[in-house]
Amino acid sequence: MRADTALVNACLLPAYAGRSPAGWILRAADEGLAGVGLFGTNFPPGAGSLREEITAPLRAARPDLLIALDEEGGDVTRLDYRRGSVHPGNHALGAVDDVALTRQVGAAIARDLRAEGVNLCLAPCADVNSRPDNPIIGVRSFGDRPDLVARHTAACVQGIQELGVAATVKHFPGHGDTRTDSHSELPDIDRDAASLEAVDLPPFRAGIAAGAKAVMTGHIRLSHLDGLPATLSRRIVTGLLRERLGYRGVVLTDALEMAPIVRRWGYGGAAVAALAAGADLVVLGATDGEKLLPEVHDAVQEALDRGTLTLERVAEAACRVASLRAWADPARRAGAPTGPPLSGGEPVGLVAARRALLVHGVPRAADGRRLHTVRLATVANMAVGEAPWGLDAPLRGLGALASATDVAPGTEPSAIGLPPDDGGGALAVVVRDAERDPWQRAVLRALRSRRPDLITVDMGLAPARPLPDDAPATLFTRGAGLANATAAAEYLSGRAWRGPLRT
């Protein structure tokens, strides 16, 4: 049996390097390609309009193409990769616990995506952050309680999809209890069936019940279920997701380029295994796919010849993806609603970020003060990438930045200069998940001994329990997006942001 080019292409979501679509991907789109994934590499500094430079040329090649990107809000953004997200992420929304607000933020994200010609949002994360030291989920989760995560997953799916953008619930069957980052190593999760049902599956059930058009698998191994990663496991994709949860929509893989998958199976082998397991749409990752597509096509044909993959399975996958393309076709969605109104005329992301602030021992500024900032730079995981974070940009926009210092990871505390305590401005030391990072903790202790009046602004996970009264003055933003930072800058400076966050 031969699989023609269009049939295999209909199950693939590759990427390309640079800004403007490469000629090879335009040709592949004309030959039935399911879609294109956009990553940080497609958003260089100073880039122009996404619609004009990327999505319009792609849609000229194929109008119903799926154009996908990770737009979770907060720390993980692609639309705002060079300035920070104007929407808070899941940790902030879960802390506020207002499902109407979560739905409104989801709709605002979808409105931004539609305006740029994007029709597949690789969000929301439905992972329950049951392990606080998890190195990959953290603020990307709505929280550590299955019921909380479930109701906000459903609300976010509804908000995104009511504007005609397909939502993706990820990372099935739940990435929240991992000790390692699946971008570099294959995590093992010690979950039996009962624990999985009680903790990890409720948000996915809720997302499915809300009508999620796509579910993304995680590169995680649940040894009680299978020795293979979930992405490549028929027991998990077909048995658990399809048969037990009753899901009938598109199953797409996490990026195959992630080390634990590509090192062992290669792109072609992993694509074949994922399709055989029951996945429909294979995400290759940010690697330029010009050389990867032939490798995948050859691997699929070899598997068909050997009988390890059937033509019926590939056709079934292509059919599901075609249905998703039809649902998300921008031409058919031209009359879709514009979404709920903004809160009081202000950006809904900023409204949500303000509500998410957790303040301990930091009085709200009422004098329009200026601030000196010292940011302890951290190395972000691959999901976050190099998106900017910190308080400098919003403080500058508010006219409240006195000075800004960035400190490289590993710097000795004695080498860090501090502004004089002469009444020329308050000092804010900006960190991210400081309690999980020995270097940040050590630097904070040293700086507090020199400047007991400093304010800590932590842009990572907020504590689950109230801090003791004698804990240092800290403002938790519950995320490092631009909206989170702007809400903190307002609070610390006593100045209100006016107008849109994007300029």
WOPERA-V257335 format. One record per backbone hydrogen bond with DSSP energy under -1.0 kcal/mol. CO is the residue of the C=O (numbers start at 1). NH is the residue of the N-H. E is the energy in kcal/mol with one decimal. If there is no record, write none. Layout:
<<CO & NH & E> <CO & NH & E>>
This chain:
<<4 & 8 & -1.7> <5 & 9 & -2.8> <6 & 10 & -1.7> <8 & 11 & -2.1> <9 & 12 & -2.0> <9 & 34 & -2.2> <11 & 282 & -3.2> <12 & 35 & -1.2> <13 & 284 & -1.7> <14 & 37 & -2.8> <15 & 289 & -2.6> <22 & 26 & -1.6> <23 & 27 & -2.1> <24 & 28 & -2.2> <25 & 29 & -2.2> <26 & 30 & -1.7> <28 & 33 & -2.1> <29 & 32 & -1.2> <34 & 66 & -2.2> <36 & 68 & -2.7> <39 & 42 & -2.1> <40 & 43 & -1.9> <44 & 47 & -1.6> <49 & 53 & -2.6> <50 & 54 & -2.4> <50 & 55 & -1.7> <51 & 56 & -2.9> <54 & 58 & -1.9> <55 & 59 & -2.6> <56 & 60 & -1.8> <57 & 61 & -1.1> <58 & 62 & -1.8> <62 & 65 & -1.6> <66 & 36 & -2.6> <67 & 119 & -1.2> <67 & 120 & -1.7> <68 & 38 & -3.0> <69 & 122 & -2.6> <73 & 76 & -1.2> <76 & 72 & -1.4> <76 & 73 & -1.2> <78 & 81 & -1.5> <80 & 83 & -1.5> <80 & 84 & -3.2> <85 & 483 & -2.3> <87 & 74 & -3.5> <89 & 93 & -1.8> <90 & 94 & -3.2> <91 & 95 & -1.7> <92 & 96 & -1.9> <93 & 97 & -2.2> <98 & 102 & -2.2> <99 & 103 & -2.4> <100 & 104 & -1.9> <101 & 105 & -2.6> <102 & 106 & -2.6> <103 & 107 & -2.2> <104 & 108 & -2.1> <105 & 109 & -2.5> <106 & 110 & -2.2> <107 & 111 & -2.4> <108 & 112 & -2.0> <109 & 113 & -2.3> <110 & 114 & -2.9> <111 & 115 & -2.0> <113 & 118 & -2.7> <114 & 117 & -1.4> <119 & 166 & -2.3> <120 & 69 & -1.5> <121 & 123 & -1.9> <123 & 168 & -2.6> <124 & 170 & -1.8> <128 & 130 & -2.7> <131 & 134 & -2.2> <137 & 140 & -2.6> <138 & 141 & -1.9> <139 & 91 & -2.1> <143 & 129 & -2.5> <145 & 149 & -2.5> <146 & 150 & -2.4> <147 & 151 & -2.1> <148 & 152 & -1.8> <149 & 153 & -2.3> <150 & 154 & -2.2> <151 & 155 & -1.8> <152 & 156 & -2.4> <153 & 157 & -2.4> <154 & 158 & -2.3> <155 & 159 & -2.4> <156 & 160 & -2.5> <157 & 161 & -2.5> <158 & 162 & -1.7> <160 & 163 & -1.1> <160 & 165 & -1.2> <161 & 164 & -1.8> <166 & 121 & -3.0> <167 & 214 & -1.3> <169 & 216 & -2.7> <170 & 126 & -4.3> <171 & 174 & -2.5> <172 & 218 & -2.8> <176 & 131 & -1.5> <181 & 184 & -1.9> <181 & 185 & -2.4> <183 & 259 & -1.8> <187 & 221 & -2.7> <189 & 191 & -1.7> <192 & 196 & -2.5> <193 & 197 & -2.2> <194 & 198 & -2.0> <195 & 199 & -2.8> <196 & 201 & -2.4> <201 & 205 & -2.6> <202 & 206 & -2.3> <203 & 207 & -2.5> <204 & 208 & -2.5> <205 & 209 & -2.6> <206 & 210 & -1.7> <207 & 212 & -2.3> <208 & 211 & -1.7> <213 & 250 & -1.7> <214 & 169 & -2.4> <215 & 252 & -2.5> <216 & 172 & -2.8> <218 & 220 & -1.8> <220 & 230 & -3.1> <221 & 189 & -2.8> <222 & 225 & -2.4> <222 & 226 & -2.6> <229 & 232 & -1.5> <230 & 233 & -1.4> <233 & 237 & -2.8> <234 & 238 & -1.1> <234 & 239 & -2.5> <235 & 240 & -1.3> <236 & 241 & -2.5> <237 & 242 & -1.6> <238 & 243 & -2.5> <239 & 244 & -1.5> <240 & 245 & -1.9> <241 & 247 & -2.0> <250 & 215 & -2.1> <251 & 280 & -3.1> <251 & 281 & -2.1> <252 & 217 & -2.1> <255 & 258 & -1.4> <258 & 261 & -1.8> <258 & 262 & -2.0> <259 & 263 & -2.3> <261 & 265 & -2.8> <266 & 270 & -2.2> <267 & 271 & -2.3> <268 & 272 & -2.2> <269 & 273 & -2.3> <270 & 274 & -2.6> <271 & 275 & -2.3> <272 & 276 & -2.6> <273 & 277 & -1.8> <274 & 278 & -1.0> <274 & 279 & -2.5> <281 & 253 & -2.0> <282 & 13 & -2.7> <283 & 256 & -2.4> <289 & 293 & -2.3> <292 & 296 & -2.5> <293 & 297 & -2.8> <294 & 298 & -2.6> <295 & 299 & -2.1> <296 & 300 & -2.7> <297 & 301 & -2.3> <298 & 302 & -2.4> <299 & 303 & -2.3> <300 & 304 & -2.3> <301 & 305 & -2.4> <302 & 306 & -1.9> <303 & 307 & -1.1> <303 & 308 & -1.6> <303 & 309 & -1.2> <310 & 314 & -1.7> <311 & 315 & -2.6> <312 & 316 & -2.4> <313 & 317 & -2.2> <314 & 318 & -2.5> <315 & 319 & -2.2> <316 & 320 & -2.0> <317 & 321 & -2.3> <318 & 322 & -2.2> <319 & 323 & -1.9> <320 & 324 & -1.9> <321 & 325 & -2.7> <322 & 326 & -2.2> <323 & 327 & -2.1> <324 & 328 & -2.5> <329 & 333 & -1.1> <333 & 336 & -2.0> <343 & 346 & -2.2> <347 & 351 & -2.1> <348 & 352 & -2.5> <349 & 353 & -2.3> <350 & 354 & -2.4> <351 & 355 & -1.7> <352 & 356 & -1.2> <358 & 476 & -3.3> <360 & 474 & -2.4> <370 & 426 & -1.7> <371 & 402 & -3.4> <371 & 403 & -1.1> <372 & 428 & -3.0> <373 & 405 & -2.1> <374 & 430 & -2.5> <375 & 377 & -1.1> <375 & 407 & -3.0> <381 & 385 & -2.5> <391 & 395 & -2.4> <392 & 396 & -2.6> <393 & 397 & -2.4> <394 & 398 & -1.7> <395 & 400 & -3.4> <396 & 399 & -1.3> <400 & 371 & -2.8> <403 & 373 & -2.4> <405 & 375 & -3.0> <407 & 377 & -2.1> <408 & 411 & -1.8> <412 & 415 & -1.9> <413 & 416 & -1.7> <420 & 422 & -1.8> <426 & 372 & -3.4> <427 & 455 & -2.8> <428 & 374 & -2.2> <429 & 457 & -2.6> <430 & 376 & -2.7> <431 & 459 & -2.7> <433 & 436 & -1.4> <434 & 437 & -1.5> <437 & 441 & -2.4> <438 & 442 & -2.4> <439 & 443 & -2.5> <440 & 444 & -2.6> <441 & 445 & -2.2> <442 & 446 & -2.1> <443 & 447 & -2.9> <444 & 448 & -2.6> <445 & 449 & -1.5> <446 & 450 & -1.0> <447 & 451 & -2.7> <451 & 454 & -2.2> <455 & 429 & -2.8> <456 & 475 & -3.0> <457 & 431 & -2.7> <458 & 477 & -2.2> <468 & 471 & -2.0> <473 & 456 & -2.3> <474 & 360 & -2.6> <475 & 458 & -1.9> <476 & 358 & -2.5> <481 & 485 & -2.4> <482 & 486 & -2.7> <483 & 487 & -2.1> <484 & 488 & -1.9> <485 & 489 & -2.6> <486 & 490 & -2.5> <487 & 491 & -2.0> <488 & 492 & -2.6> <489 & 493 & -2.1> <490 & 494 & -2.1> <491 & 365 & -2.1>>
